């Protein structure tokens, strides 16, 4: 089995969450990323899994020195133009178009070299509901 085949194989995973409940999920790995921010010393690892119904599980771990923050989310498949997002304890409903707009804003800010400044209001809104 090649690395690509392994990534696409269905797996049982448990995503740990410091801000909600741990999320157990069965699906295949569809995306993975690791980044290191030199100015802050933060290493961030992200993984996205998808099941056969289109439900996504997203896990992110950010660590620096002796601190670590783990977040996990379930993102339901689209239904009537909305998606349900849950951190295992709390759920919110958001229109898919709004989520795509926020993603586009975050991507644009990152490309311009201002991810923290430009996206601070997005992060603040999500943290307000513990997501």
C-alpha positions as CSV (number, residue, x, y, z in Angstrom):
1,X,0.0,0.0,0.0
2,X,1.5,3.4,-1.0
3,X,1.4,6.5,1.1
4,X,-1.4,7.9,-1.0
5,X,-3.5,4.7,-0.6
6,X,-2.9,4.9,3.2
7,X,-4.2,8.5,3.3
8,X,-7.3,7.5,1.4
9,X,-8.0,4.4,3.6
10,X,-10.9,4.6,6.0
11,X,-9.7,5.1,9.6
12,X,-11.1,5.4,13.0
13,X,-9.7,8.5,14.6
14,X,-10.2,10.4,17.9
15,X,-9.6,14.1,17.7
16,X,-8.8,15.6,21.1
17,X,-10.3,19.0,22.0
18,X,-9.4,21.4,24.8
19,X,-12.5,23.5,24.1
20,X,-15.2,20.9,23.7
21,X,-15.5,17.1,23.7
22,X,-13.2,14.7,22.0
23,X,-14.6,13.7,18.6
24,X,-14.4,10.1,17.4
25,X,-14.9,9.7,13.7
26,X,-14.6,7.1,10.9
27,X,-13.5,8.5,7.6
28,X,-10.6,9.0,5.2
29,X,-7.8,11.6,5.5
30,X,-8.4,14.2,2.8
31,X,-6.0,17.0,3.8
32,X,-3.1,17.5,6.2
33,X,-0.9,20.5,6.8
34,X,1.9,21.5,9.2
35,X,3.2,25.0,9.5
36,X,5.8,26.7,11.8
37,X,5.6,30.4,12.6
38,X,9.1,31.5,13.3
39,X,8.2,34.8,15.1
40,X,6.0,33.0,17.7
41,X,7.6,29.6,17.7
42,X,4.2,28.0,17.1
43,X,4.0,24.7,15.3
44,X,0.5,24.0,13.9
45,X,-0.7,20.6,12.6
46,X,-4.1,20.3,10.9
47,X,-5.9,17.3,9.5
48,X,-9.3,17.0,7.7
49,X,-11.2,13.7,7.4
50,X,-14.3,13.0,5.4
51,X,-16.8,10.2,5.7
52,X,-19.1,8.7,3.0
53,X,-21.9,11.1,3.8
54,X,-19.8,14.2,3.3
55,X,-19.4,15.0,7.0
56,X,-16.0,16.5,7.8
57,X,-13.9,16.2,10.9
58,X,-11.2,18.9,11.4
59,X,-8.5,18.7,14.0
60,X,-5.9,21.3,14.7
61,X,-3.1,21.2,17.3
62,X,-1.0,24.3,17.9
63,X,2.1,24.0,20.2
64,X,4.8,26.3,21.3
65,X,7.4,25.5,24.0
66,X,5.4,24.0,26.8
67,X,1.9,25.1,25.7
68,X,-0.5,23.2,23.5
69,X,-4.0,24.0,22.2
70,X,-6.1,21.3,20.6
71,X,-9.3,22.0,18.8
72,X,-11.6,19.6,16.9
73,X,-14.8,20.2,14.9
74,X,-17.4,18.2,13.0
75,X,-18.8,20.0,9.9
76,X,-22.0,18.5,8.7
77,X,-22.8,18.0,5.0
78,X,-24.7,20.8,3.3
79,X,-28.5,20.7,3.7
80,X,-30.7,23.5,2.4
81,X,-27.7,25.8,2.0
82,X,-26.5,25.5,5.6
83,X,-24.0,23.4,7.6
84,X,-23.9,22.5,11.3
85,X,-20.5,22.9,12.9
86,X,-19.9,21.3,16.3
87,X,-17.0,21.2,18.7
88,X,-18.4,18.1,20.4
89,X,-20.2,20.2,23.1
90,X,-21.7,23.2,21.2
91,X,-23.2,23.5,17.7
92,X,-23.9,26.4,15.4
93,X,-25.6,26.6,12.1
94,X,-24.0,28.7,9.3
95,X,-24.9,29.3,5.7
96,X,-22.4,27.6,3.4
97,X,-22.0,30.9,1.4
98,X,-21.0,32.7,4.7
99,X,-18.4,30.0,5.5
100,X,-16.9,30.3,2.0
101,X,-16.8,34.1,2.3
102,X,-14.9,33.8,5.7
103,X,-12.6,31.3,4.1
104,X,-11.9,33.6,1.2
105,X,-11.2,36.5,3.6
106,X,-8.8,34.4,5.7
107,X,-7.0,33.2,2.6
108,X,-6.7,36.7,1.2
109,X,-5.3,38.0,4.5
110,X,-2.8,35.2,4.6
111,X,-1.7,35.9,1.1
112,X,-1.2,39.6,2.0
113,X,0.9,38.6,5.0
114,X,-1.6,39.8,7.6
115,X,-3.3,36.6,8.9
116,X,-3.6,37.7,12.5
117,X,-4.6,41.3,12.0
118,X,-7.1,40.8,9.1
119,X,-8.7,37.7,10.5
120,X,-8.8,38.7,14.2
121,X,-12.5,39.5,14.0
122,X,-13.2,36.0,12.6
123,X,-11.2,34.3,15.3
124,X,-12.9,36.4,18.0
125,X,-16.4,35.5,16.7
126,X,-15.6,31.8,16.6
127,X,-14.0,31.9,20.1
128,X,-17.1,33.7,21.4
129,X,-19.0,30.4,20.9
130,X,-16.0,28.3,22.0
131,X,-15.4,27.0,18.5
